[in-house]
Every structure is written in C-alpha cells, then in structure tokens.
C-alpha cells in the first residue's frame, strides 16, 4: 500500500485536515466520511480512496467517482489539481441532480490567486452552492500526508486562502 502511494507522488505533498477540524465536522455537521483520503491520512473509519483493492483492508470503500450516495453530508478535500477538482465537481453535481433526499458536500479547495482559479469560480457559481467562505492564507493548517511517520507528524501553515 505504501509503495502505491509513493508511486503517485511524494506523500509529503498530500494534505489532511487537522484532527480538531474533523471532530468539529463530525460533531456539528454529522459528517462521518471523507470523499478523498488514503490509509495514510484518513480520519474517519470509512472513506473513499484511489486504490480500493489494497485500501479496502484499511476502511476504504473505493473511488469517490464510483461512489453514489443519495443522502448524507460528506467532506471533500480532493488533491489540489484543477483537472481532478473539476472531475470532482462534475460528479458532485451529478449526484445532487439525481437525488430527492438531503445530500450535501463540504468542499475544501485552495484559492490560488486573488482572481480565483477556474475551479474555484465553478464551485462558487454552481447552482448547488448554498454557502461558501474563505479561510485566509497563513491562518489555517494541514497535516502532511505522511503523518503515519511519527517524526513527520506535523502541521504546516496553508500559504493560500482555502
């Protein structure tokens, strides 16, 4: 499992929300599942991840893009890549357009510049967007993706607005 994650990129560049943020989301919003995680950085006992065949032994239910919930609230902190984030938005909009139940996603993405990226604009302008707010750069933190290593279990300050 470790080898697979190292093949898709340096795990130190992967980011996870701090534990206290996940606890808040669970307590206040009843979120119990991550849409983008790995066995290396998952907080909840179930989550979506890239490699279902190996990750299922650690709680993964498979790829977010093969996940079709019709109700509930889910945290979505995807890899910060424009193409990947656009694919995520398309899947979320598909899910929201095909349910009559209460279904929500809390999306966490970077705002890379003052004008905002195309994906930031797509998400904030989506017909399904009910609320968004900025968390200013240098005022929030993420865990490094390799937090399974005790010596690297550290937070880093976000350089961009989220």
C-alpha positions as CSV (number, residue, x, y, z in Angstrom):
1,X,0.0,0.0,0.0
2,X,2.8,2.4,0.9
3,X,4.6,1.7,-2.4
4,X,1.5,2.6,-4.4
5,X,1.1,6.0,-2.8
6,X,4.7,6.7,-3.3
7,X,4.4,6.0,-7.0
8,X,1.7,8.6,-7.5
9,X,3.7,11.3,-5.7
10,X,5.5,12.4,-2.7
11,X,3.2,11.7,0.3
12,X,4.5,14.9,2.0
13,X,2.6,16.9,-0.6
14,X,-0.7,15.3,0.4
15,X,-2.7,17.2,2.9
16,X,-5.2,16.3,5.6
17,X,-7.3,18.4,7.8
18,X,-6.3,18.6,11.5
19,X,-8.0,16.3,13.9
20,X,-9.8,19.1,15.7
21,X,-11.4,20.2,12.4
22,X,-12.6,16.6,11.7
23,X,-14.0,16.4,15.2
24,X,-15.9,19.7,14.6
25,X,-17.3,18.5,11.3
26,X,-18.4,15.2,12.9
27,X,-20.0,16.9,15.9
28,X,-21.6,19.9,14.3
29,X,-22.4,18.7,10.8
30,X,-22.6,14.9,11.4
31,X,-20.0,14.3,8.7
32,X,-18.7,10.7,9.0
33,X,-16.9,10.1,5.8
34,X,-14.2,11.6,3.6
35,X,-14.5,11.6,-0.1
36,X,-10.7,11.8,-0.8
37,X,-8.4,10.1,1.7
38,X,-5.9,7.3,2.0
39,X,-5.0,4.8,4.7
40,X,-2.1,7.3,5.4
41,X,-4.2,10.3,6.3
42,X,-7.9,9.1,6.8
43,X,-9.6,10.3,10.0
44,X,-12.9,8.5,9.7
45,X,-13.2,4.8,9.7
46,X,-14.7,4.8,6.1
47,X,-13.5,6.9,3.3
48,X,-13.1,7.0,-0.5
49,X,-9.6,6.4,-1.9
50,X,-7.7,5.8,-5.1
51,X,-6.7,2.1,-4.6
52,X,-9.7,0.2,-3.5
53,X,-8.1,-3.3,-3.9
54,X,-5.4,-2.6,-1.2
55,X,-7.1,0.3,0.7
56,X,-10.3,-1.7,1.5
57,X,-8.4,-3.5,4.2
58,X,-7.9,-0.2,5.9
59,X,-11.5,1.1,5.6
60,X,-11.7,2.4,2.0
61,X,-15.0,2.0,0.1
62,X,-13.3,2.7,-3.2
63,X,-13.0,5.6,-5.5
64,X,-15.2,8.7,-5.0
65,X,-16.0,8.6,-8.7
66,X,-17.6,5.2,-8.1
67,X,-19.5,6.4,-5.0
68,X,-23.2,7.2,-5.5
69,X,-24.7,8.4,-2.2
70,X,-28.3,9.8,-2.2
71,X,-28.3,11.3,1.2
72,X,-25.9,12.4,3.9
73,X,-23.1,15.0,4.3
74,X,-19.6,14.3,3.1
75,X,-16.3,16.1,3.4
76,X,-14.5,16.6,0.0
77,X,-10.8,17.7,0.3
78,X,-9.5,16.5,-3.1
79,X,-6.0,16.6,-4.4
80,X,-5.3,20.2,-5.4
81,X,-5.2,19.7,-9.1
82,X,-7.5,21.7,-11.4
83,X,-8.5,18.7,-13.6
84,X,-9.1,16.4,-10.7
85,X,-11.1,19.1,-8.8
86,X,-13.2,19.7,-11.9
87,X,-14.0,16.0,-12.2
88,X,-15.0,16.0,-8.5
89,X,-17.4,19.0,-9.1
90,X,-19.0,17.2,-12.1
91,X,-19.5,14.1,-10.0
92,X,-21.0,16.0,-7.1
93,X,-23.3,18.0,-9.4
94,X,-24.4,14.7,-11.0
95,X,-25.1,13.2,-7.5
96,X,-27.0,16.3,-6.4
97,X,-29.1,16.4,-9.5
98,X,-30.1,12.8,-9.1
99,X,-31.4,12.7,-5.6
100,X,-34.5,13.9,-3.9
101,X,-33.1,13.3,-0.4
102,X,-30.9,15.6,1.6
103,X,-27.3,15.3,0.2
104,X,-24.5,17.8,0.9
105,X,-20.8,18.1,0.4
106,X,-18.4,20.3,2.3
107,X,-15.7,21.1,-0.4
108,X,-12.2,22.3,0.6
109,X,-10.1,23.7,-2.2
110,X,-7.3,26.3,-2.4
111,X,-7.9,29.8,-3.8
112,X,-4.5,30.1,-5.6
113,X,-4.8,33.8,-6.5
114,X,-6.9,36.9,-5.9
115,X,-9.0,36.3,-9.1
116,X,-9.5,32.7,-8.1
117,X,-8.9,29.7,-10.3
118,X,-11.5,28.4,-12.8
119,X,-12.5,25.5,-10.4
120,X,-13.0,28.0,-7.6
121,X,-15.2,30.0,-9.8
122,X,-17.1,26.9,-11.0
123,X,-17.8,25.7,-7.5
124,X,-18.8,29.1,-6.1
125,X,-21.0,29.8,-9.1
126,X,-22.6,26.3,-9.1
127,X,-26.4,26.2,-8.9
128,X,-25.9,23.8,-5.9
129,X,-23.7,26.1,-3.9
130,X,-25.6,27.3,-0.8
131,X,-22.7,28.8,1.2
132,X,-19.0,29.4,0.9
133,X,-16.5,31.3,2.9
134,X,-12.7,31.9,2.7
135,X,-10.2,30.9,5.3
136,X,-7.3,33.3,4.9
137,X,-3.9,32.1,4.0
138,X,-1.5,31.7,6.9
139,X,-4.4,31.3,9.3
140,X,-5.1,27.6,9.0
141,X,-3.1,24.4,8.8
142,X,-3.0,20.9,7.3
143,X,-1.2,17.7,8.3
144,X,1.4,16.4,6.0
145,X,0.2,13.3,4.1
146,X,2.9,11.2,5.7
147,X,1.6,11.7,9.2
148,X,1.9,8.0,9.8
149,X,5.6,8.7,10.4
150,X,5.9,10.0,14.0
151,X,8.8,12.3,13.2
152,X,6.9,13.9,10.4
153,X,3.6,14.2,12.2
154,X,3.4,17.9,11.9
155,X,1.1,20.6,10.7
156,X,2.1,23.1,8.0
157,X,0.6,26.5,7.5
158,X,-1.5,27.0,4.4
159,X,0.1,29.5,2.0
160,X,-3.2,30.1,0.1
161,X,-6.7,31.1,1.0
162,X,-8.9,28.0,1.3
